[in-house]
Amino acid sequence: MANHSCFLLNGILLILMSTIQAIPPPNPVQCNSTGCILHNSYAVWGDRKDCYVSGVVYPATEEELRFAVANANKNKQKVKVVTKFSHTIPKLACPTGTASIQADQNATLISTEKYRSDINMDAANMTVTADSGVPLRDLIDKVEAAGLSLVASPYWEGVTVAGLISTGAHGSSWWGAGGAVHDHVIGLSLIIPATASEGYAKVISLNHQDPLLNAAKVSLGMLGVISKVTFSLEPAFKRSITYNFASDDHIEDQVFDHAKKHEFGDIQWYPSRQTVVYRYDDRVPLSTAGNGVNDFIGFQPNAILLSQSVRASEKSFENARNVNGKCTLASSFVAYKKLTANGLKNNLIFTGYPVVGRQGKMQTSGSCLNSSPARIDQACSWDPRIKGLFFYESTAIFPATKFIDFLRDVRKLRDLKPENFCGVDIYNGFLIRFIKASKAYLGQSEDSVVVDFNYYRADDPSTPRLNQDVWEEVEQMAFIKYGARPHWAKNRNVAFLDVQNKYPNFNRFVAAKEQLDPQNMFSSEWSDQILFGRQSNKADGCALEGQCICSQDRHCSPEKGYFCRSGLVYTEARVCRYSMSAVH
């Protein structure tokens, strides 16, 4: 196994040291003579069921966008908006529950892929207004060219202007207006249903004095179609980043000090490696020497054969119940990230800390999105066409007052058997970020700590995972014991249980929805289940993919040795644990 890991590590080094581009991701909407199918970028929704609709329209102007909403309203169709990228993991963008090859004629999609031409700078007032379909990278580059900077943006640039605010996308900061992008929004235009005399749809403009803006900034696409967004900006600046790889002995004592000392600081914790990585990330004057780039390793183009090899290795370890094999991979990958500064580049390569560069190049990355007809052997590592990486992504948002207790519980679970945590360390361990309190109704009502972790997902939904119980216990610790809120664009369905009771302004959001969309044109089966607690019946095996929390063995996979048991540290948790027999 050691030789195999060295081969993978050397392969990664060769791939990532070259300046290459990847084939672009597939279009999320595929149509034929019978209708269209919508996928997310991973080609699999949480319930493993396809999303069928009768058709899709591609407006290129605001008036065409308004007409598309009007036409759907006139014909009493359900509507959802899909972007060029479709990176939302839950089924937010699906307007129907239909899972049949016969497309639902009462549902349609509006794509903003072609609605991306206008980015209007107002340098005097330090604002920018952009069409909703504008890709984030286009917006950032235009802003930087004008001598200004967008202070907050997510780490992944494969999103659009409206998509990123609608789902609460964020970076990391407790400083200023905070790390959530929607908290830098000062106005937007929204297309909502209207009466026949008004043309069946109309455009309304919301500014910072309108209470509806607090509903519309994080709307999950449920209030109407966002057409334009206005962001506040700041004078251009640079950032200086240094990664400090250290022991995790005192991580609980360091978290809040780190957030207060470093404007854009985050923390990566690799529990099986007993390693924590502190990101010292601060703004510096524009005159500071340096032209660095943050080209995050996970978002770089990878050789297709390499992505397939990593996936094949992980699958073989899963099938053989080989925990040590996963630990060897985790050790190699963490070592490689340390060697390459996790993708930071002083110029073409990493040559040493600190790495200093302009804000537009240091926050958001996604080089695997770039296309090149000459390079058909590389892609984003999760591209569904190549059968590479396939994983879950859980993201829990904790009130700051509860986070340290959660961290201590995870450490207790880790200490029982550290090797059980190697699976998460093959990816990014626990990524810890910070979000400031927000006025958005579906934003964070208090200063919060965000934890992301990725872990293996089986090709077949009926296949249990190695150490499945560990990740179910961590998940239930987060969302049930400590009341964490789910990131709206990520997570398995169980993360959204009781979510309506976790937001103090939830009823205000519902009231806004009733005002702007009284006929529930922008609602869907998924949104009704998640926002209003309309849960489906528990089926055999429903816990395997986070569609339910097990209460009986049949919700796991007893025929494959997985039974519903109590958690080891959080004993109220109910998890699917492997056992040689049904007896405790």
C-alpha positions in Angstrom: 0.0 0.0 0.0 2.9 2.4 0.7 4.2 2.0 -2.8 0.7 2.7 -4.2 0.4 5.9 -2.2 3.8 7.1 -3.3 2.7 6.5 -6.9 -0.4 8.6 -6.4 1.5 11.3 -4.6 4.1 11.5 -7.3 1.4 11.6 -9.9 -0.3 14.5 -8.2 3.0 16.3 -8.1 3.6 15.9 -11.8 0.0 17.0 -12.6 -0.2 20.0 -10.4 3.2 21.4 -11.2 2.2 21.8 -14.9 0.2 24.7 -16.2 -2.8 23.0 -17.8 -6.5 23.4 -18.4 -9.4 21.0 -18.1 -12.4 20.1 -20.1 -15.4 22.2 -18.9 -18.1 20.6 -16.7 -21.2 19.3 -18.4 -24.3 21.4 -18.8 -26.6 20.6 -15.9 -29.7 20.5 -18.2 -30.0 17.8 -20.9 -33.1 17.8 -23.2 -34.6 15.5 -25.8 -37.9 15.3 -27.6 -39.7 14.2 -24.5 -38.4 16.8 -22.1 -35.4 17.7 -20.0 -33.5 16.3 -17.1 -31.8 18.6 -14.5 -28.7 17.4 -12.7 -26.4 19.1 -10.2 -22.7 19.1 -11.0 -22.3 15.7 -9.4 -25.1 14.2 -11.5 -26.8 12.7 -8.4 -29.3 14.3 -6.1 -29.7 13.3 -2.5 -32.6 11.0 -3.2 -30.9 9.5 -6.3 -33.9 10.4 -8.4 -33.7 12.4 -11.5 -35.4 15.8 -11.9 -37.7 15.8 -15.0 -39.3 19.0 -16.4 -41.1 19.8 -19.7 -38.5 22.4 -20.9 -36.0 25.1 -20.2 -35.8 28.7 -21.5 -32.6 30.8 -21.8 -33.4 34.5 -21.5 -30.6 36.9 -22.3 -32.2 40.2 -21.0 -34.2 41.3 -18.0 -37.3 41.7 -20.2 -36.8 38.2 -21.6 -36.5 37.0 -18.0 -39.6 38.8 -17.0 -41.5 37.3 -20.0 -40.4 33.8 -19.0 -41.8 34.2 -15.5 -45.0 35.7 -17.0 -45.5 32.9 -19.4 -45.1 30.3 -16.6 -47.5 32.2 -14.4 -50.0 32.5 -17.2 -49.8 28.7 -17.8 -49.8 27.9 -14.0 -46.5 26.2 -14.1 -44.0 25.6 -11.3 -40.7 27.4 -11.9 -37.1 27.1 -10.7 -34.0 28.9 -11.8 -30.9 26.9 -12.8 -27.5 28.4 -13.4 -24.6 27.5 -15.7 -22.9 25.7 -12.9 -25.6 24.0 -10.8 -23.4 23.3 -7.8 -26.2 23.1 -5.2 -26.2 19.6 -3.7 -29.8 19.5 -2.4 -32.7 19.5 -4.8 -33.3 23.3 -4.6 -33.3 23.8 -8.3 -35.9 21.1 -9.1 -39.4 22.4 -9.5 -41.2 19.1 -9.4 -41.2 15.8 -7.6 -41.8 13.9 -10.8 -39.4 11.0 -11.2 -40.6 9.7 -14.6 -39.3 9.8 -18.1 -42.6 11.5 -19.0 -41.7 15.0 -18.0 -44.0 17.0 -15.8 -45.8 19.4 -18.1 -46.6 21.7 -15.1 -42.9 22.4 -14.4 -40.3 24.4 -16.2 -36.8 25.7 -15.7 -35.4 29.2 -16.4 -31.6 29.1 -17.0 -29.5 32.2 -16.4 -26.6 30.8 -18.5 -27.1 33.5 -21.2 -28.2 36.3 -18.8 -24.7 37.6 -18.0 -23.8 40.6 -20.1 -24.2 43.5 -17.7 -21.7 44.4 -14.9 -22.1 48.1 -14.1 -19.5 49.7 -12.0 -20.2 52.8 -9.9 -16.6 53.6 -8.7 -17.7 56.9 -7.1 -20.1 55.1 -4.7 -18.0 51.9 -4.6 -20.8 49.6 -5.8 -21.3 47.2 -8.7 -24.6 45.9 -10.1 -24.6 42.7 -12.1 -27.0 40.4 -14.0 -28.0 37.4 -11.9 -26.3 35.0 -14.3 -22.9 36.6 -14.2 -20.2 34.1 -13.1 -18.4 35.1 -9.9 -15.0 35.1 -11.6 -16.2 37.6 -14.2 -17.6 39.9 -11.5 -14.4 39.8 -9.5 -12.1 40.5 -12.5 -14.3 43.5 -13.5 -14.2 44.9 -10.0 -10.5 44.5 -9.6 -9.9 46.1 -13.0 -11.6 49.2 -11.6 -9.3 49.4 -8.6 -11.8 48.0 -6.2 -12.3 44.7 -4.3 -15.3 42.5 -3.4 -14.5 41.8 0.2 -16.4 38.5 0.7 -16.7 35.6 -1.7 -16.8 31.8 -1.4 -13.8 29.7 -1.9 -15.2 28.1 -5.1 -15.7 30.3 -8.1 -18.1 28.0 -10.0 -21.2 30.0 -9.0 -23.2 32.9 -10.3 -24.1 36.2 -8.7 -27.7 35.2 -7.8 -26.9 31.6 -7.0 -24.2 32.4 -4.4 -26.3 34.9 -2.4 -29.5 32.8 -2.6 -27.9 29.9 -0.8 -25.9 31.9 1.7 -22.4 31.2 0.2 -19.6 32.6 2.3 -15.9 33.0 2.9 -14.5 33.4 6.4 -14.5 36.5 8.5 -15.9 38.0 11.7 -14.5 41.4 10.7 -16.4 44.3 9.0 -19.6 43.1 7.3 -18.5 39.5 7.7 -17.7 36.6 5.5 -21.1 35.9 4.0 -21.5 37.4 0.5 -25.2 38.4 1.0 -24.2 40.7 3.8 -22.4 42.9 1.2 -25.6 43.1 -0.9 -27.2 46.6 -0.7 -29.9 46.1 -3.4 -31.4 43.7 -5.9 -34.1 43.4 -8.5 -36.6 40.6 -8.3 -39.1 39.3 -10.8 -42.3 38.1 -9.2 -45.7 36.9 -10.4 -48.3 39.5 -11.1 -51.9 39.9 -12.3 -53.0 39.6 -15.9 -53.4 43.4 -16.1 -49.8 43.8 -15.0 -48.6 41.3 -17.6 -48.4 38.3 -15.3 -45.0 39.3 -14.0 -43.2 42.4 -12.8 -39.8 43.6 -11.7 -39.5 45.1 -8.2 -36.4 46.8 -6.8 -35.4 46.4 -3.2 -32.8 48.5 -1.4 -31.3 48.5 2.0 -34.2 50.4 3.5 -36.8 47.8 2.3 -37.4 45.0 4.9 -38.1 42.6 2.0 -34.4 42.8 1.1 -33.7 40.7 4.3 -35.9 38.0 2.9 -34.6 38.2 -0.7 -30.9 38.2 0.0 -31.0 34.5 1.0 -34.2 33.3 -0.7 -33.4 29.8 -1.9 -35.1 30.8 -5.1 -38.5 30.7 -3.4 -39.5 34.4 -3.7 -39.2 35.0 -7.4 -36.3 35.3 -9.9 -33.4 37.6 -9.0 -32.5 39.7 -12.0 -29.8 42.0 -10.8 -27.7 42.3 -7.6 -25.9 45.3 -6.2 -22.8 44.8 -4.0 -20.9 47.2 -1.8 -17.1 47.3 -2.6 -13.9 48.6 -1.0 -10.7 50.1 -2.4 -8.5 47.4 -3.8 -6.2 45.6 -1.4 -3.9 42.6 -1.2 -3.8 39.7 1.2 -0.9 37.9 2.9 -1.4 34.2 3.7 0.7 31.8 5.7 -0.3 28.2 6.7 0.9 27.0 10.0 0.7 23.2 10.3 0.7 22.3 14.1 -0.4 19.8 16.7 -4.1 19.8 17.5 -3.5 19.6 21.2 -4.9 23.0 22.0 -7.2 23.6 19.1 -10.2 24.4 21.4 -8.2 27.2 23.0 -7.1 28.7 19.7 -10.3 28.9 17.6 -11.8 32.2 18.7 -8.4 33.9 19.1 -7.6 33.0 15.6 -10.8 34.4 14.2 -10.3 37.7 16.1 -6.7 38.1 15.1 -6.9 37.3 11.4 -9.5 39.0 9.1 -9.9 36.0 6.7 -8.5 33.3 8.9 -9.8 29.7 8.8 -8.7 26.4 10.3 -8.3 22.9 8.8 -8.4 20.1 11.3 -7.2 16.6 10.3 -8.3 14.6 13.3 -6.7 11.3 12.4 -3.4 13.0 11.8 -3.7 15.0 15.1 -2.9 18.0 12.9 -4.4 21.5 12.7 -3.6 24.0 10.0 -4.1 27.7 11.0 -4.5 30.1 8.1 -2.9 33.4 8.9 -4.7 35.5 6.4 -4.8 39.3 6.5 -5.2 42.3 4.2 -2.1 44.3 3.4 -1.6 47.5 1.5 -1.8 47.4 -2.3 1.8 48.5 -2.5 3.0 45.3 -0.7 5.3 43.3 -3.0 3.8 40.1 -4.3 1.6 38.7 -7.1 0.5 35.5 -5.6 -2.5 33.3 -6.4 -4.6 30.9 -4.4 -5.1 27.9 -6.7 -6.6 25.6 -4.2 -5.5 22.0 -4.8 -9.1 20.6 -4.6 -10.2 22.9 -7.4 -7.3 22.4 -9.8 -7.6 20.2 -12.9 -6.6 16.6 -12.3 -5.6 13.9 -14.8 -8.7 11.8 -15.3 -6.7 8.6 -14.8 -5.4 10.0 -11.5 -8.9 10.9 -10.2 -10.1 7.4 -11.2 -7.2 5.8 -9.4 -7.8 7.6 -6.2 -11.5 6.7 -6.4 -10.6 3.0 -7.1 -8.3 2.9 -4.2 -10.9 4.3 -1.8 -13.5 1.8 -3.1 -11.2 -1.1 -2.6 -10.5 -0.1 1.0 -14.2 0.3 1.6 -14.9 -3.2 0.2 -12.1 -4.8 2.2 -12.9 -2.8 5.3 -9.3 -1.6 5.2 -9.1 1.3 7.6 -5.3 1.4 7.5 -5.3 1.8 3.7 -7.4 5.0 4.1 -5.0 6.2 6.7 -2.0 5.8 4.4 -3.8 7.8 1.7 -4.7 10.5 4.3 -1.2 10.8 5.5 0.1 11.2 1.9 -2.4 13.8 1.0 -1.9 15.9 4.1 1.9 15.8 3.5 1.4 16.9 0.0 -0.8 19.8 1.0 1.9 20.9 3.4 4.6 20.7 0.7 2.5 22.8 -1.8 0.9 25.2 0.6 -2.5 23.7 -0.4 -2.3 25.4 -3.8 -0.9 28.8 -2.9 1.6 30.1 -5.5 4.0 33.0 -5.2 4.2 33.1 -9.0 3.9 29.9 -11.0 4.7 27.7 -8.0 5.0 27.9 -4.2 8.4 29.2 -3.1 7.7 30.2 0.5 5.6 32.1 3.0 4.0 34.6 3.1 2.2 34.5 -0.2 1.0 38.0 -1.1 -1.5 38.7 -3.9 -4.5 40.8 -4.9 -7.8 40.1 -3.2 -9.3 38.9 -6.5 -6.7 36.2 -6.8 -6.4 35.1 -3.2 -9.9 34.3 -2.1 -11.8 32.4 -4.8 -10.4 29.7 -7.1 -11.5 27.1 -9.6 -9.0 26.5 -12.3 -10.5 23.2 -13.3 -13.4 25.2 -14.8 -11.2 26.5 -17.5 -11.7 24.7 -20.9 -9.1 23.8 -23.5 -10.0 21.6 -26.6 -6.4 20.4 -26.6 -6.6 18.9 -23.1 -9.3 16.2 -23.0 -7.5 14.1 -20.4 -8.2 16.3 -17.4 -11.2 17.5 -15.5 -12.5 18.6 -12.2 -11.9 15.6 -10.0 -15.7 15.1 -9.3 -16.8 15.4 -12.9 -19.5 12.6 -13.2 -18.4 11.7 -16.7 -15.0 10.5 -15.5 -16.2 8.4 -12.5 -13.7 10.1 -10.3 -14.3 11.3 -6.7 -17.8 10.8 -5.3 -18.5 12.1 -1.9 -20.9 13.7 0.6 -20.4 17.2 1.9 -21.9 18.1 5.2 -21.8 21.7 6.4 -23.0 22.7 9.9 -23.2 26.3 11.1 -23.0 26.6 14.9 -23.7 29.5 17.2 -20.3 30.4 18.4 -21.3 29.7 22.0 -21.9 26.0 21.2 -19.0 25.3 18.9 -16.3 24.4 21.4 -18.5 21.8 23.1 -19.1 20.2 19.7 -15.4 20.2 19.0 -14.7 18.5 22.3 -17.3 15.8 21.6 -15.7 15.1 18.2 -12.3 14.8 19.8 -13.7 12.3 22.3 -15.1 10.2 19.4 -11.8 10.5 17.6 -9.8 9.4 20.6 -11.8 6.1 20.8 -10.2 5.0 17.5 -8.4 7.8 15.6 -8.0 5.6 12.4 -11.8 5.8 12.0 -11.4 9.5 11.0 -8.9 8.8 8.2 -11.7 8.8 5.6 -12.5 12.5 6.1 -8.7 13.4 6.1 -8.4 12.1 2.5 -10.4 15.1 1.6 -10.1 18.3 3.6 -10.6 17.1 7.2 -12.8 19.6 9.1 -12.7 23.0 7.5 -13.6 25.6 10.1 -14.7 29.1 9.0 -16.4 32.1 10.6 -19.6 34.0 9.7 -20.8 37.2 11.3 -24.3 37.8 12.5 -26.7 38.8 9.7 -30.0 40.6 9.2 -31.0 38.2 6.4 -34.0 36.1 7.6 -32.4 32.8 6.5 -28.9 34.0 7.4 -27.1 33.6 10.7 -28.7 35.5 13.5 -25.5 35.5 15.6 -21.8 35.2 15.1 -21.3 31.6 13.9 -18.7 28.9 13.2 -19.0 26.8 10.0 -17.7 23.3 9.8 -17.4 21.5 6.4 -16.4 17.9 6.0 -16.4 15.6 3.0 -16.5 11.8 3.1 -16.9 8.8 0.8 -20.2 8.1 -0.9 -20.9 4.7 -2.4 -21.8 4.2 -6.1 -24.9 2.3 -5.1 -27.3 3.7 -2.6 -27.8 0.4 -0.9 -24.1 0.0 -0.1 -23.2 0.9 3.5 -19.9 2.7 4.1 -16.9 1.9 6.2 -17.3 3.8 9.5 -20.7 4.9 8.5 -21.7 5.2 12.2 -18.9 7.6 12.9 -20.1 10.2 10.4 -23.8 9.7 11.3 -22.9 10.4 14.9 -20.9 13.5 14.0 -23.8 14.7 11.8 -26.3 14.2 14.6 -24.1 15.8 17.2 -24.0 18.9 15.0 -27.5 19.2 13.9 -29.4 17.7 16.8 -27.4 17.9 20.0 -25.9 21.4 19.3 -28.7 22.7 17.1 -26.4 23.6 14.1 -28.0 25.1 11.0 -27.4 23.5 7.6 -25.7 25.3 4.8 -28.6 25.7 2.3 -26.6 24.5 -0.7 -25.0 21.4 0.9 -25.9 18.5 3.2 -27.9 15.3 3.3 -31.6 15.6 4.0 -31.3 14.7 7.7 -29.4 18.0 8.3 -32.6 19.9 7.5 -34.8 18.3 10.2 -36.6 20.9 12.2 -34.7 23.7 10.4 -37.7 26.0 10.5 -37.3 26.2 14.3 -33.6 27.2 14.1 -34.2 30.6 12.5 -35.7 33.4 14.7 -37.0 35.2 11.6 -38.3 32.2 9.8 -41.9 33.3 10.1 -40.9 36.7 8.5 -39.4 34.8 5.5 -42.7 32.8 5.2 -44.7 36.0 5.3 -42.5 37.5 2.6 -43.1 34.4 0.5 -46.8 34.7 0.9 -46.6 38.3 -0.2 -44.4 37.8 -3.2 -45.5 34.3 -4.4 -49.0 33.7 -3.0 -49.7 30.9 -5.5 -46.5 29.0 -4.5 -45.2 29.1 -8.0 -41.6 28.9 -6.8 -42.2 26.2 -4.2 -41.3 22.5 -4.8 -41.7 19.1 -3.2 -38.2 19.5 -1.8 -38.7 22.9 -0.3 -42.0 21.9 1.2 -40.3 18.9 2.9 -37.3 20.9 4.2 -38.8 24.2 5.2 -42.2 23.0 6.5 -41.2 19.7 8.0 -43.2 17.5 5.6 -41.2 14.4 5.9 -41.7 11.3 3.7 -42.2 7.9 5.2 -39.1 6.0 6.3 -38.2 3.2 3.9 -35.8 0.3 4.1 -32.2 1.5 3.9 -33.2 5.2 4.2 -30.5 6.0 6.7 -27.7 4.8 4.4 -27.8 8.1 2.4 -29.1 10.4 5.1 -32.7 10.4 4.0 -33.7 9.5 7.5 -32.3 8.8 11.0 -32.6 5.1 11.7 -35.0 3.9 14.4 -35.1 0.3 13.2 -32.5 -2.1 11.8 -34.3 -2.1 8.4 -33.4 1.6 8.0 -29.8 0.5 7.8 -28.7 -2.7 6.0 -29.0 -5.7 8.3 -28.4 -8.1 5.5 -25.0 -6.6 5.1 -24.2 -6.4 8.8 -25.3 -2.8 9.6 -27.8 -2.4 12.4 -29.3 0.7 14.1 -27.4 1.4 17.3 -26.8 4.2 19.8 -23.9 6.6 19.4 -20.7 6.1 21.3 -20.2 9.6 22.6 -23.5 11.2 21.8 -25.5 8.2 23.1 -28.9 9.7 21.9 -27.7 9.4 18.3 -29.1 6.5 16.3 -26.6 5.3 13.7 -26.0 2.4 11.3 -23.1 0.4 12.8 -21.4 -2.6 11.4 -21.5 -5.8 13.5 -20.9 -9.5 12.9 -24.3 -10.1 14.3 -27.5 -8.3 15.3 -26.6 -8.8 19.0 -25.0 -5.8 20.7 
